[in-house]
Amino acid sequence: MRRLLTIARAPWACATTLALLMGGIGVATAQDARVETQRVDETPRIETLRLSGSVSAPRTSQLSSAEAGQVASLDVEIGDRVSQDERLMSLDSREAELERQRAQANIDQARADRDDARQRLNEADQLSAQQNIAASELRQRQNALAAAEATLEAQQSEYALWELRVSRHTITAPFDSLITQRDSELGEWVTPGDTLMTLVDIEALTLDFPVPLSAYARMDDATLEIRLEGDTQWYAARPQARVPQDTNSRQFLLRAEPVDSLDLLPGMALEGRLLLEGETGPSVPRDALIRRPDGSVSVWLARQEDDEWRAYEQRVDVGGGHEGNVAVLDGIEVGDRVIVVGNERLEEGQSLSLIDDD
């Protein structure tokens, strides 16, 4: 109370105090704002197209048997990795083995008949040189040899057929793969066309993304990056093929492969971003943008007037962004000086002190 009374009795003190306060405010307002700027360059505008895709296995085989039979052995389980030509399972081949043995016996008989016919023809040739022999007899023996040779060839073909059928009772892997499904059990009777097991080549997996047709003509210079579900890191991917889809979908299939070795499995979900290079134009660092509650976007420009730098706000239209830079479609020009640090509380026309003044 005593202090208040003292002030009241000394109105000149209030005036002095107010003057000092006003003077302090004047000093603060007049003080230059320290900012960092960056000149606007003309750079390629990168459009980022977000994609959703999955891992697929183009080399997937649903094995079946060319022969009917009872499953005699199962050599693999689901999840096993197998090599090309490795035995996976076999069917009971005893009946086919017996038929092959019969074909072998027929070959032996046909070979003996051929040798006998050849011997008889040789004897006829020797007799014809020493004494006359009927020409008809000679032709008969020649025909007999030709028939015996034909029979031998037929029996050899029959044997090869049964040998092939015996081999078909053993199911082998057509390529290095992973067993993802098994649809047969011991003792089960299978017929040609039944799916016995499913194999997937997990070393030749691809990354498949549906992409709007509007990006098809811009793919030559495009860059693809992918991110696995639950991962935060982006990885480079190499496009392999562009496959047109049904015209009603207005999309094409982008098939790619990862540049680096990744732990992938068929069916995994992927996130992709396709970086499409467009025309060149001005771009600014993302930190230079001021986003207003009404949705508008602006930047602060540093302009030199009478050897003094001042701040001026400029509304801009922005496009896509990449690696921290955002394309500016309208509002600034190449060579402008945009404020990237210290632009939080600037006022129109405020004096500036440039940290990076050159």
Backbone hydrogen bonds in HBPLUS format (Angstrom, degrees):
<---DONOR---> <-ACCEPTOR-->    atom                        ^
c    i                          cat <-CA-CA->   ^        H-A-AA   ^      H-
h    n   atom  resd res      DA  || num        DHA   H-A  angle D-A-AA Bond
n    s   type  num  typ     dist DA aas  dist angle  dist       angle   num
A0005-LEU N   A0001-MET O   3.04 MM   4  6.30 160.0  2.09 152.1 157.5     1
A0006-THR N   A0002-ARG O   3.08 MM   4  6.28 150.8  2.17 141.6 149.3     2
A0007-ILE N   A0003-ARG O   3.14 MM   4  6.43 156.2  2.20 146.9 152.1     3
A0008-ALA N   A0004-LEU O   2.94 MM   4  6.19 160.9  1.98 150.0 155.9     4
A0009-ARG N   A0005-LEU O   2.95 MM   4  6.17 151.6  2.03 148.9 155.6     5
A0010-ALA N   A0007-ILE O   3.04 MM   3  5.07 142.3  2.19  98.1 109.6     6
A0013-ALA N   A0010-ALA O   2.86 MM   3  5.48 142.8  2.00 114.9 125.2     7
A0015-ALA N   A0011-PRO O   3.19 MM   4  6.53 161.9  2.23 151.0 155.1     8
A0016-THR N   A0012-TRP O   2.92 MM   4  6.12 154.2  1.99 141.8 149.3     9
A0017-THR N   A0013-ALA O   2.82 MM   4  6.06 162.9  1.85 150.7 155.5    10
A0018-LEU N   A0014-CYS O   2.87 MM   4  6.05 163.9  1.90 153.8 157.8    11
A0019-ALA N   A0015-ALA O   2.89 MM   4  6.05 154.3  1.96 144.7 152.0    12
A0020-LEU N   A0016-THR O   2.94 MM   4  6.24 156.0  2.00 149.4 155.8    13
A0021-LEU N   A0017-THR O   2.92 MM   4  6.24 157.6  1.97 149.1 155.5    14
A0022-MET N   A0018-LEU O   2.82 MM   4  6.04 165.3  1.84 152.7 156.6    15
A0023-GLY N   A0019-ALA O   2.81 MM   4  5.94 149.9  1.90 143.7 152.9    16
A0024-GLY N   A0020-LEU O   2.88 MM   4  6.18 147.7  1.99 144.2 152.8    17
A0025-ILE N   A0021-LEU O   3.00 MM   4  6.36 156.7  2.05 150.5 156.3    18
A0026-GLY N   A0022-MET O   2.94 MM   4  6.15 157.7  1.99 146.2 152.6    19
A0027-VAL N   A0023-GLY O   3.02 MM   4  6.29 151.7  2.10 144.9 151.8    20
A0028-ALA N   A0024-GLY O   3.05 MM   4  6.36 156.9  2.11 148.9 154.5    21
A0029-THR N   A0025-ILE O   2.92 MM   4  6.18 159.8  1.97 155.9 161.1    22
A0030-ALA N   A0026-GLY O   2.98 MM   4  6.07 155.2  2.05 145.0 152.2    23
A0031-GLN N   A0027-VAL O   3.10 MM   4  6.19 125.7  2.41 137.9 150.9    24
A0031-GLN N   A0028-ALA O   3.32 MM   3  5.24 140.0  2.50  91.8 102.7    25
A0033-ALA N   A0351-SER O   3.05 MM 318  6.44 167.5  2.07 144.3 141.3    26
A0353-SER N   A0033-ALA O   2.77 MM 320  5.66 161.9  1.81 140.2 137.6    27
A0035-VAL N   A0353-SER O   3.00 MM 318  6.26 154.1  2.07 147.9 154.6    28
A0355-ILE N   A0035-VAL O   2.81 MM 320  5.94 174.9  1.81 168.2 169.6    29
A0036-GLU N   A0341-VAL O   2.96 MM 305  4.91 157.5  2.02 135.8 139.5    30
A0340-VAL N   A0036-GLU O   2.83 MM 304  5.82 157.4  1.88 152.9 160.6    31
A0341-VAL N   A0036-GLU O   3.27 MM 305  4.91 157.5  2.32 138.1 136.8    32
A0038-GLN N   A0338-VAL O   2.84 MM 300  5.45 143.7  1.97 148.3 160.4    33
A0338-VAL N   A0038-GLN O   3.00 MM 300  5.45 158.4  2.04 151.7 145.1    34
A0040-VAL N   A0336-ASP O   2.79 MM 296  5.39 155.8  1.85 160.4 166.4    35
A0335-GLY N   A0040-VAL O   2.87 MM 295  5.08 157.5  1.92 134.4 141.7    36
A0043-THR N   A0281-GLY O   2.90 MM 238  5.52 159.3  1.95 147.7 141.0    37
A0281-GLY N   A0043-THR O   2.93 MM 238  5.52 151.9  2.01 139.2 144.6    38
A0045-ARG N   A0279-GLU O   2.97 MM 234  5.80 154.6  2.03 135.1 142.1    39
A0278-GLY N   A0045-ARG O   2.77 MM 233  5.19 156.9  1.82 158.0 165.6    40
A0047-GLU N   A0276-LEU O   2.80 MM 229  5.02 171.1  1.81 152.8 152.1    41
A0276-LEU N   A0047-GLU O   2.80 MM 229  5.02 171.7  1.81 156.3 155.6    42
A0049-LEU N   A0274-LEU O   2.84 MM 225  4.92 166.0  1.86 141.9 146.8    43
A0274-LEU N   A0049-LEU O   2.82 MM 225  4.92 168.4  1.84 144.7 146.3    44
A0051-LEU N   A0272-GLY O   2.76 MM 221  4.68 163.2  1.79 142.4 138.7    45
A0272-GLY N   A0051-LEU O   2.96 MM 221  4.68 174.3  1.97 130.2 129.6    46
A0053-GLY N   A0270-LEU O   3.05 MM 217  4.97 171.4  2.05 133.4 136.1    47
A0270-LEU N   A0053-GLY O   2.91 MM 217  4.97 159.8  1.95 130.9 126.5    48
A0054-SER N   A0208-ASP O   3.09 MM 154  5.62 150.5  2.18 148.5 156.9    49
A0208-ASP N   A0054-SER O   3.00 MM 154  5.62 171.8  2.01 171.2 168.5    50
A0055-VAL N   A0268-MET O   2.88 MM 213  5.21 144.3  2.01 143.3 153.6    51
A0267-GLY N   A0055-VAL O   2.78 MM 212  5.19 176.8  1.78 142.7 142.4    52
A0056-SER N   A0206-THR O   2.91 MM 150  5.38 166.5  1.93 151.6 156.1    53
A0206-THR N   A0056-SER O   2.91 MM 150  5.38 167.6  1.92 153.7 158.0    54
A0201-ASP N   A0059-ARG O   2.98 MM 142  5.51 162.7  2.01 167.6 171.8    55
A0061-SER N   A0199-LEU O   2.85 MM 138  5.14 159.9  1.89 146.9 153.7    56
A0199-LEU N   A0061-SER O   2.78 MM 138  5.14 163.9  1.80 152.8 158.3    57
A0063-LEU N   A0197-MET O   2.82 MM 134  5.49 138.1  2.00 167.3 176.3    58
A0196-LEU N   A0063-LEU O   2.70 MM 133  5.60 173.9  1.70 161.8 164.1    59
A0069-GLY N   A0190-VAL O   3.04 MM 121  5.63 157.4  2.09 152.2 156.3    60
A0190-VAL N   A0069-GLY O   2.87 MM 121  5.63 172.0  1.88 164.3 163.0    61
A0092-ASP N   A0070-GLN O   2.78 MM  22  5.45 152.5  1.86 154.0 163.3    62
A0071-VAL N   A0188-GLU O   2.85 MM 117  5.44 162.1  1.88 150.1 154.8    63
A0187-GLY N   A0071-VAL O   2.96 MM 116  4.99 166.2  1.97 138.0 139.2    64
A0072-ALA N   A0090-SER O   2.80 MM  18  5.61 154.8  1.86 139.5 147.0    65
A0073-SER N   A0090-SER O   3.23 MM  17  5.25 153.2  2.30 141.1 137.8    66
A0090-SER N   A0073-SER O   3.06 MM  17  5.25 155.4  2.12 136.9 139.0    67
A0075-ASP N   A0088-LEU O   2.83 MM  13  5.09 160.9  1.86 144.8 146.5    68
A0080-ASP N   A0077-GLU O   3.12 MM   3  5.70 160.6  2.16 137.7 137.9    69
A0079-GLY N   A0179-ILE O   2.70 MM 100  5.18 164.4  1.72 145.9 151.6    70
A0179-ILE N   A0080-ASP O   2.90 MM  99  5.46 166.6  1.92 161.2 165.6    71
A0082-VAL N   A0177-SER O   2.91 MM  95  5.53 162.1  1.94 152.9 158.9    72
A0177-SER N   A0082-VAL O   2.98 MM  95  5.53 158.3  2.03 145.8 152.4    73
A0086-GLU N   A0083-SER O   3.06 MM   3  5.50 156.6  2.12 135.6 135.2    74
A0085-ASP N   A0173-ALA O   2.71 MM  88  4.87 174.1  1.72 146.6 145.7    75
A0173-ALA N   A0086-GLU O   2.94 MM  87  5.43 147.4  2.04 140.5 150.1    76
A0088-LEU N   A0171-ILE O   2.77 MM  83  5.63 173.4  1.78 161.3 161.5    77
A0089-MET N   A0171-ILE O   3.40 MM  82  5.32 156.8  2.46 137.2 140.6    78
A0171-ILE N   A0089-MET O   2.82 MM  82  5.32 164.1  1.84 154.0 159.0    79
A0091-LEU N   A0169-HIS O   2.61 MM  78  4.89 154.8  1.67 148.9 157.3    80
A0097-GLU N   A0093-SER O   2.87 MM   4  6.08 148.7  1.97 151.4 161.3    81
A0098-LEU N   A0094-ARG O   3.04 MM   4  6.31 154.6  2.10 148.0 153.5    82
A0099-GLU N   A0095-GLU O   3.08 MM   4  6.41 157.2  2.13 148.3 154.4    83
A0100-ARG N   A0096-ALA O   2.95 MM   4  6.19 146.0  2.07 141.8 151.4    84
A0101-GLN N   A0097-GLU O   2.91 MM   4  6.24 154.0  1.98 147.7 154.8    85
A0102-ARG N   A0098-LEU O   2.92 MM   4  6.24 155.8  1.98 149.0 155.6    86
A0103-ALA N   A0099-GLU O   2.97 MM   4  6.19 155.8  2.03 143.0 149.5    87
A0104-GLN N   A0100-ARG O   2.91 MM   4  6.20 145.7  2.02 144.7 154.5    88
A0105-ALA N   A0101-GLN O   2.95 MM   4  6.30 152.7  2.03 148.3 155.3    89
A0106-ASN N   A0102-ARG O   2.93 MM   4  6.24 154.8  1.99 150.2 157.2    90
A0107-ILE N   A0103-ALA O   2.99 MM   4  6.23 145.6  2.11 139.9 149.0    91
A0108-ASP N   A0104-GLN O   3.02 MM   4  6.37 159.1  2.06 148.5 153.3    92
A0109-GLN N   A0105-ALA O   3.00 MM   4  6.30 159.6  2.04 150.9 155.9    93
A0110-ALA N   A0106-ASN O   2.87 MM   4  6.03 161.2  1.91 147.6 153.2    94
A0111-ARG N   A0107-ILE O   2.79 MM   4  5.97 154.4  1.85 153.9 161.0    95
A0112-ALA N   A0108-ASP O   3.05 MM   4  6.29 154.3  2.12 144.2 150.6    96
A0113-ASP N   A0109-GLN O   2.97 MM   4  6.26 157.9  2.02 149.6 155.7    97
A0114-ARG N   A0110-ALA O   2.93 MM   4  6.09 150.4  2.02 142.8 151.0    98
A0115-ASP N   A0111-ARG O   2.92 MM   4  6.18 157.6  1.97 147.7 153.5    99
A0116-ASP N   A0112-ALA O   2.94 MM   4  6.17 154.9  2.01 147.3 154.1   100
A0117-ALA N   A0113-ASP O   2.99 MM   4  6.15 160.2  2.03 145.8 151.0   101
A0118-ARG N   A0114-ARG O   2.92 MM   4  6.13 151.9  2.00 146.6 154.7   102
A0119-GLN N   A0115-ASP O   2.94 MM   4  6.16 152.1  2.02 144.2 151.5   103
A0120-ARG N   A0116-ASP O   2.99 MM   4  6.26 162.4  2.02 152.4 156.4   104
A0121-LEU N   A0117-ALA O   3.05 MM   4  6.25 150.4  2.14 141.8 149.6   105
A0122-ASN N   A0118-ARG O   2.98 MM   4  6.22 152.5  2.05 145.3 152.8   106
A0123-GLU N   A0119-GLN O   2.96 MM   4  6.26 157.5  2.01 152.2 158.2   107
A0124-ALA N   A0120-ARG O   3.05 MM   4  6.28 152.4  2.12 140.0 147.4   108
A0125-ASP N   A0121-LEU O   2.96 MM   4  6.24 152.8  2.04 146.8 154.0   109
A0126-GLN N   A0122-ASN O   3.02 MM   4  6.34 154.3  2.09 148.5 154.8   110
A0127-LEU N   A0123-GLU O   2.97 MM   4  6.22 157.4  2.02 150.0 156.1   111
A0128-SER N   A0124-ALA O   2.94 MM   4  6.08 155.0  2.00 147.8 154.5   112
A0129-ALA N   A0126-GLN O   3.26 MM   3  5.32 136.9  2.46  95.4 106.7   113
A0130-GLN N   A0127-LEU O   3.10 MM   3  5.23 133.3  2.33 100.6 112.8   114
A0131-GLN N   A0127-LEU O   2.77 MM   4  5.75 170.8  1.78 166.4 168.8   115
A0137-GLU N   A0134-ALA O   3.10 MM   3  5.25 122.2  2.45  96.5 110.4   116
A0138-LEU N   A0134-ALA O   3.17 MM   4  6.59 154.4  2.24 147.3 154.1   117
A0139-ARG N   A0135-ALA O   2.92 MM   4  6.24 160.0  1.96 151.6 156.9   118
A0140-GLN N   A0136-SER O   2.90 MM   4  6.05 151.2  1.99 143.2 151.5   119
A0141-ARG N   A0137-GLU O   3.05 MM   4  6.32 156.6  2.11 147.3 152.2   120
A0142-GLN N   A0138-LEU O   3.00 MM   4  6.29 150.2  2.09 145.1 153.7   121
A0143-ASN N   A0139-ARG O   2.92 MM   4  6.13 160.4  1.96 150.8 155.5   122
A0144-ALA N   A0140-GLN O   2.93 MM   4  6.15 148.9  2.02 142.0 151.1   123
A0145-LEU N   A0141-ARG O   3.08 MM   4  6.33 152.2  2.16 141.7 147.7   124
A0146-ALA N   A0142-GLN O   3.04 MM   4  6.37 160.1  2.08 149.1 154.5   125
A0147-ALA N   A0143-ASN O   2.91 MM   4  6.13 158.8  1.95 150.2 155.7   126
A0148-ALA N   A0144-ALA O   2.97 MM   4  6.15 154.2  2.04 143.5 150.7   127
A0149-GLU N   A0145-LEU O   2.94 MM   4  6.20 155.4  2.00 151.5 157.7   128
A0150-ALA N   A0146-ALA O   3.00 MM   4  6.21 153.6  2.07 144.5 151.9   129
A0151-THR N   A0147-ALA O   2.92 MM   4  6.15 154.3  1.99 147.4 154.4   130
A0152-LEU N   A0148-ALA O   2.98 MM   4  6.20 155.5  2.04 143.6 150.3   131
A0153-GLU N   A0149-GLU O   3.01 MM   4  6.30 158.4  2.06 147.4 152.4   132
A0154-ALA N   A0150-ALA O   2.99 MM   4  6.24 154.7  2.06 146.1 153.2   133
A0155-GLN N   A0151-THR O   2.93 MM   4  6.21 155.5  1.99 151.0 157.3   134
A0156-GLN N   A0152-LEU O   2.94 MM   4  6.17 149.0  2.04 147.3 156.2   135
A0157-SER N   A0153-GLU O   2.97 MM   4  6.23 152.5  2.05 146.1 153.0   136
A0158-GLU N   A0154-ALA O   2.97 MM   4  6.23 152.1  2.04 143.1 151.1   137
A0159-TYR N   A0155-GLN O   2.96 MM   4  6.19 152.3  2.04 142.0 149.0   138
A0160-ALA N   A0156-GLN O   2.95 MM   4  6.23 158.9  2.00 146.5 152.0   139
A0161-LEU N   A0157-SER O   2.93 MM   4  6.18 150.8  2.02 146.2 154.1   140
A0162-TRP N   A0158-GLU O   3.11 MM   4  6.42 160.0  2.15 148.4 152.5   141
A0163-GLU N   A0159-TYR O   2.85 MM   4  6.09 149.0  1.95 149.7 159.6   142
A0164-LEU N   A0160-ALA O   2.95 MM   4  6.15 151.4  2.03 143.1 150.2   143
A0165-ARG N   A0161-LEU O   2.95 MM   4  6.27 155.9  2.01 146.1 153.1   144
A0166-VAL N   A0162-TRP O   2.89 MM   4  6.06 150.2  1.98 142.3 149.9   145
A0167-SER N   A0163-GLU O   3.06 MM   4  6.31 157.6  2.11 143.7 149.4   146
A0168-ARG N   A0164-LEU O   3.01 MM   4  6.29 141.2  2.16 145.1 156.0   147
A0169-HIS N   A0166-VAL O   3.09 MM   3  5.52 159.4  2.14 110.1 116.6   148
A0170-THR N   A0167-SER O   3.12 MM   3  5.74 165.1  2.14 117.2 120.8   149
A0178-LEU N   A0200-VAL O   2.79 MM  22  5.23 150.4  1.88 139.7 148.7   150
A0200-VAL N   A0178-LEU O   2.97 MM  22  5.23 153.9  2.04 141.1 149.5   151
A0180-THR N   A0198-THR O   3.00 MM  18  5.68 159.4  2.05 151.0 156.9   152
A0198-THR N   A0181-GLN O   2.82 MM  17  4.95 157.3  1.87 133.3 137.9   153
A0183-ASP N   A0196-LEU O   2.70 MM  13  4.90 161.2  1.73 133.8 139.0   154
A0188-GLU N   A0185-GLU O   3.14 MM   3  5.65 161.0  2.17 134.5 136.6   155
A0194-ASP N   A0191-THR O   3.07 MM   3  5.83 166.2  2.09 146.4 148.5   156
A0204-ALA N   A0201-ASP O   3.44 MM   3  5.81 166.4  2.46 107.2 111.1   157
A0207-LEU N   A0256-ALA O   2.80 MM  49  4.98 167.1  1.81 145.4 147.4   158
A0256-ALA N   A0207-LEU O   2.86 MM  49  4.98 152.9  1.93 139.2 148.3   159
A0209-PHE N   A0254-LEU O   2.92 MM  45  5.11 153.7  1.99 142.2 150.8   160
A0254-LEU N   A0209-PHE O   2.80 MM  45  5.11 178.9  1.80 160.1 160.5   161
A0211-VAL N   A0252-PHE O   2.89 MM  41  5.40 163.4  1.91 157.8 163.5   162
A0252-PHE N   A0211-VAL O   2.84 MM  41  5.40 152.9  1.91 151.8 160.4   163
A0215-ALA N   A0212-PRO O   3.10 MM   3  5.95 167.1  2.12 123.7 127.1   164
A0213-LEU N   A0250-ARG O   3.10 MM  37  5.59 157.3  2.16 130.9 128.2   165
A0216-TYR N   A0213-LEU O   3.01 MM   3  5.18 162.7  2.04 111.3 116.9   166
A0218-ARG N   A0215-ALA O   3.12 MM   3  5.34 150.6  2.21 107.0 116.0   167
A0219-MET N   A0216-TYR O   3.44 MM   3  5.66 161.1  2.48 115.1 114.0   168
A0222-ALA N   A0219-MET O   3.15 MM   3  4.83 164.5  2.18 101.6 105.9   169
A0223-THR N   A0275-LEU O   3.02 MM  52  5.01 155.8  2.08 135.6 143.4   170
A0275-LEU N   A0223-THR O   2.74 MM  52  5.01 173.4  1.74 161.6 161.0   171
A0237-ALA N   A0224-LEU O   3.06 MM  13  5.49 153.3  2.14 152.5 145.1   172
A0225-GLU N   A0273-ARG O   3.10 MM  48  5.43 156.2  2.16 145.5 152.9   173
A0273-ARG N   A0225-GLU O   2.91 MM  48  5.43 154.8  1.98 153.9 157.6   174
A0226-ILE N   A0235-TYR O   2.74 MM   9  5.23 161.8  1.78 152.0 157.4   175
A0235-TYR N   A0226-ILE O   2.76 MM   9  5.23 161.8  1.80 153.2 159.7   176
A0227-ARG N   A0271-GLU O   2.74 MM  44  5.14 145.5  1.86 157.3 162.4   177
A0271-GLU N   A0227-ARG O   2.94 MM  44  5.14 161.6  1.97 154.6 159.5   178
A0231-ASP N   A0228-LEU O   2.96 MM   3  5.30 161.9  2.00 134.1 134.2   179
A0259-VAL N   A0236-ALA O   3.11 MM  23  5.74 176.9  2.11 138.2 137.4   180
A0238-ARG N   A0257-GLU O   2.69 MM  19  5.25 172.0  1.69 165.3 163.5   181
A0257-GLU N   A0238-ARG O   2.97 MM  19  5.25 150.8  2.06 130.9 138.8   182
A0240-GLN N   A0255-ARG O   2.66 MM  15  5.55 168.0  1.68 152.6 152.9   183
A0241-ALA N   A0255-ARG O   3.12 MM  14  5.18 159.1  2.17 138.8 143.0   184
A0255-ARG N   A0241-ALA O   2.95 MM  14  5.18 175.1  1.95 154.9 156.5   185
A0243-VAL N   A0253-LEU O   2.86 MM  10  4.93 168.2  1.88 148.2 150.0   186
A0253-LEU N   A0243-VAL O   2.76 MM  10  4.93 166.9  1.78 152.6 148.9   187
A0249-SER N   A0246-ASP O   2.94 MM   3  5.63 148.0  2.04 119.4 127.7   188
A0250-ARG N   A0247-THR O   3.23 MM   3  5.30 144.7  2.36 100.0 109.7   189
A0268-MET N   A0265-LEU O   3.20 MM   3  5.96 160.0  2.24 145.8 145.9   190
A0328-VAL N   A0282-PRO O   2.99 MM  46  5.72 178.6  1.99 146.5 146.0   191
A0284-VAL N   A0326-VAL O   2.97 MM  42  5.50 156.7  2.03 149.9 151.9   192
A0326-VAL N   A0284-VAL O   2.80 MM  42  5.50 163.8  1.83 160.9 164.7   193
A0288-ALA N   A0285-PRO O   2.99 MM   3  5.58 158.0  2.04 116.0 122.9   194
A0286-ARG N   A0324-GLY O   2.78 MM  38  5.56 154.0  1.85 165.1 159.9   195
A0289-LEU N   A0286-ARG O   3.20 MM   3  5.73 162.7  2.23 115.3 120.2   196
A0290-ILE N   A0298-SER O   2.74 MM   8  5.14 154.4  1.80 160.6 163.6   197
A0298-SER N   A0290-ILE O   2.92 MM   8  5.14 154.3  1.99 140.0 148.5   198
A0292-ARG N   A0296-SER O   2.90 MM   4  5.35 172.8  1.90 159.5 161.8   199
A0295-GLY N   A0292-ARG O   2.96 MM   3  5.45 161.2  1.99 120.0 123.4   200
A0316-VAL N   A0297-VAL O   2.93 MM  19  5.83 168.5  1.94 145.0 146.6   201
A0299-VAL N   A0314-GLN O   2.81 MM  15  5.36 154.2  1.88 145.2 151.8   202
A0314-GLN N   A0299-VAL O   2.75 MM  15  5.36 161.3  1.79 165.3 171.2   203
A0339-ILE N   A0300-TRP O   2.82 MM  39  5.54 169.6  1.83 167.0 165.7   204
A0301-LEU N   A0312-TYR O   2.79 MM  11  5.25 177.2  1.79 151.9 152.4   205
A0312-TYR N   A0301-LEU O   2.96 MM  11  5.25 150.8  2.04 147.1 155.3   206
A0302-ALA N   A0337-ARG O   2.82 MM  35  5.48 166.2  1.83 158.3 162.9   207
A0303-ARG N   A0310-ARG O   2.94 MM   7  5.44 166.9  1.96 158.1 160.8   208
A0310-ARG N   A0303-ARG O   2.83 MM   7  5.44 156.9  1.89 148.3 155.2   209
A0305-GLU N   A0308-GLU O   2.64 MM   3  5.15 170.4  1.65 154.7 154.6   210
A0308-GLU N   A0305-GLU O   2.98 MM   3  5.15 138.0  2.16 101.7 114.3   211
A0352-LEU N   A0309-TRP O   2.78 MM  43  5.17 150.8  1.86 144.0 141.2   212
A0311-ALA N   A0350-GLN O   2.87 MM  39  5.31 145.8  1.99 141.6 152.7   213
A0349-GLY N   A0311-ALA O   2.64 MM  38  5.02 153.0  1.71 169.1 167.8   214
A0317-ASP N   A0330-ASP O   2.91 MM  13  5.12 156.5  1.96 143.8 148.3   215
A0329-LEU N   A0317-ASP O   2.64 MM  12  5.33 143.4  1.77 147.3 158.8   216
A0330-ASP N   A0317-ASP O   3.39 MM  13  5.12 150.4  2.49 133.3 133.4   217
A0319-GLY N   A0327-ALA O   2.74 MM   8  5.02 161.6  1.77 143.5 145.2   218
A0327-ALA N   A0320-GLY O   3.01 MM   7  5.82 176.6  2.01 160.5 159.8   219
A0322-HIS N   A0325-ASN O   2.80 MM   3  5.44 153.0  1.87 154.8 164.0   220
A0325-ASN N   A0322-HIS O   3.07 MM   3  5.44 167.2  2.09 118.6 121.1   221
A0336-ASP N   A0333-GLU O   3.13 MM   3  5.83 166.3  2.15 136.8 139.3   222
A0350-GLN N   A0347-GLU O   3.03 MM   3  5.37 160.5  2.07 136.1 134.2   223
A0357-ASP N   A0354-LEU O   3.43 MM   3  4.98 161.2  2.47 102.4 100.3   224
